[in-house]
């Protein structure tokens, strides 16, 4: 029995959840769906520290952060010494 070298080998265990995609588009769609599921699972399993870090990151990446900091930066010790 000759085997096609480009064929994907299907595992014998649980063939209902695993299938060889028919096209590249099918493979890409399945991979994207898998990544989305993994990211959602990781997001759901975050602890308090990760949630706090996300909150800080959201604020630091916001335009509000940009507006708050120029007045504070003008009050640095160097600015006070050069006046």
C-alpha atoms as one frame of an Amber mdcrd trajectory, in Angstrom:
protein
   0.000   0.000   0.000   1.626   3.257  -1.077   0.951   6.323   0.930   0.692
   9.845  -0.439   3.545  11.861   1.181   1.377  15.012   1.254  -1.559  13.331
   2.981  -2.344  14.128   6.575  -2.401  11.122   8.857  -5.628  10.837  10.811
  -5.289   9.596  14.365  -7.252   6.480  15.234  -8.421   7.899  18.555 -11.571
  10.001  18.430 -11.975  10.493  14.673 -15.227  12.427  15.212 -13.363  15.484
  16.544 -10.522  15.407  14.061 -10.805  15.555  10.324  -8.528  16.328   7.464
  -9.528  19.658   5.918 -10.588  19.623   2.300  -9.067  22.974   1.410  -6.583
  25.511   2.739  -9.529  27.727   3.621 -11.003  24.954   5.801  -7.674  24.490
   7.549  -7.276  28.227   8.112 -10.823  28.563   9.444 -10.323  25.666  11.841
  -7.011  27.100  13.073  -8.522  30.540  13.668 -11.435  29.011  15.574  -8.979
  27.029  17.696  -6.938  30.139  18.509 -10.111  32.032  19.465 -11.183  29.201
  21.793  -7.726  29.076  23.410  -7.647  32.843  23.943 -11.131  32.829  25.466
 -10.144  29.994  27.812  -6.965  31.821  28.852  -8.913  35.046  29.427 -11.495
  33.230  31.555  -8.770  31.648  33.712  -6.936  34.886  34.589  -6.244  35.638
  38.224  -6.591  38.966  40.051  -3.043  40.051  39.239  -3.609  39.574  35.514
  -6.886  41.496  35.682  -5.183  44.399  37.474  -2.373  44.403  34.910  -4.957
  44.567  32.114  -6.671  47.503  33.825  -3.371  49.382  34.151  -2.465  48.623
  30.536  -5.833  49.898  29.320  -5.358  53.173  31.199  -1.739  53.639  30.074
  -2.761  53.094  26.470  -5.627  55.576  26.634  -5.751  59.190  25.544  -6.705
  60.148  29.112  -3.213  59.022  30.166  -1.720  61.347  27.537  -3.754  64.311
  28.823  -2.919  63.670  32.492   0.843  63.395  32.124   2.077  66.567  30.352
   1.231  68.782  33.384   2.878  66.266  35.705   5.980  66.026  33.535   6.443
  69.800  33.704   6.757  69.465  37.502   9.792  67.186  37.434  12.729  68.084
  39.670  14.809  69.097  36.643  12.132  71.573  35.543  12.002  73.055  39.045
  15.797  73.408  39.226  16.088  75.234  35.911  13.497  77.926  36.634
